[in-house]
Amino acid sequence: MITCEQAVTICHKNQYREATFMDRLRLWTHLAVCRQCARFSRKNSRLTDLCNQASLRSLSEAEKEAIRKRLDQVRGQGPAN
């Protein structure tokens, strides 16, 4: 039997498809007897699903550079440090 801490680690690995078959078997066995970890696993899976469904995008390098330049301009106009 694995500990709750080990179950959380395997749960995270499983989220990214990095858990081995034996890891998943150990996790499922633990989740069958530990309600707290089972609840954590359900919530973690739900969070993963929501993140995968979200239309998230990061800024392009050009957008990041434009923000850096603007921040440099604003900092240059502020009080001296």
C-alpha positions, 0 to 999 in steps of 0.5 A: 500500500502506498502513502497519501503523499505517494498517491499525490505524486502518482496522481500528478504523473498520471495527469501528464501521462507519465505514470506507469501501469504499476503506478496507476494500479497502486494509485487505483488501489489506494484511491479505493480505500482513501476518500481524501485522495480519491477526492483530490484525484477527482478535483485534479482531473477536473482542473486538468480538463478545464485547463485543456478546454480553455482557449489559453494563449501566451503572448508572442515574443513581439508582444512581450518586447513591446511591453518591456519597451513600454515599461522601460519608458514608464520607469524612465519617467518616474522618480529616480531610485 
